[in-house]
Amino acid sequence: MSDKAVKNLLGYLDRSVTPGHAAAEAASVLAARGFVSLPESSRWDELPARFTVARGTGTIAAVIPGARPPEETGFRILCAHTDFPSLRLKPSPVRESEGCRVLGVEIYGGPILATWFDRDLSIAGTAVRRLAGDLVQVPYDLRRPVCRLATPALHLNRGVNEEGFSFNKEENICPILGLLPASFDLAAEIGRAADGDGQAPLAFSGHLYDTQRASLGGADGEFVFSGRLDNLAMCHAALEAVKDIEPGESTAVVCLFDSEEAGSGTASGAGSTFLDDILERLCASSGREGLFRSRARSMMVSADGAHAVHPCYASKHERANRPVLNGGPVVKVNAQERYASSALSQAYFAECASAAGVRCQTFVSRNDIPCGSTIGPILSTRLGMAAVDVGDPMLSMHSVREMAGTADHPGMIAAMKAHLSGIIRL
């Protein structure tokens, strides 16, 4: 189980170079397990035994209706997010500078920008075309290093090792695409990658990504080294958990959202109506009253990367709650409720983990180092539903290359399966 799960994770990370690719990969994995694609625009009169619903390019949900109505057993919901901190192309991105062609990019989310320098970067995203009269979004991936953020040499920046590497986000974050004169036409290249005809698309999005593949590392192969672990590792764990479970009494819902790193305030983010709409349609036969009753009987698990204690920066962590790599899934707690965990939901997840034979850890931030937040509080607030925030421990979060433990991934999958199966009563 563990070797296969981690091997599958590495492949998922390599293929999921944008949120859109991550959602498309999820759809492919689920379709191979018998999940039927159900458009939001269709009628939901007779539901398949297991199905998926998508919105936008980076958001997808998987649903397995339970044997009993939701108002009797509630929902077992598992959520994560498909996006990650990155650099994204500006409109009309190519410009000239000192005999070179460089790219104008915008900073998405909160990446550790210094880690993006001196990496071999490619571009992927979505191209828009009009086909048979309709506007169609086509994913593309250039699949090779085409640009690079180059640091100035030590001789031109003598104090870098003592004073730190500093840069201007607008003037210096300009990946070098090539030299002048150039035959490389970025729009045409995207057109070829999208559908092969080489015609410039009507519009396109562009996400830069590090081309180095995900790998196992450490003296005994105990680590995963990769970009996008936060939060694609939790997306993959959710897919592994839901794809093979048998229908239980309660309805299982896995929802992978785009836009978390930008605040979730989009039509397909956790702040949207996407999950609300799905739950209401699943309760159509019992109406709004049934929806309200089902929410009161439900539990949500919000899964996002957690902070492992760093052996060289241990003082950054609270004294008694220091998760370690390969120490098991982490339950995240915050008195300011930046995480959705409560005493009840913590106990619930601990029982899910125990039923799966998995040990849990806890994380709480120091009072002088505020924590981030997740989609957990957003969704819990929207739905009025109990929730717990969890995640696998990791290091280098928001770096272009992150680090996690190989043993934590299968443990998280097992705990998620226990949750979605509804074997722990509320």
Helices and strands as residue ranges (DSSP letters): H 2-15, H 19-31, E 36-37, E 51-55, E 59-64, H 70-73, E 75-81, E 86-97, E 100-108, G 113-116, E 121-131, E 134-141, G 154-156, H 160-163, E 176-179, H 186-195, E 203-204, E 207-210, E 215-217, E 223-226, H 229-242, E 251-257, G 260-262, H 274-282, H 287-296, E 299-303, E 306-307, G 314-316, E 330-332, H 343-355, E 361-363, H 375-383, E 387-391, E 393-395, E 402-405, H 408-421
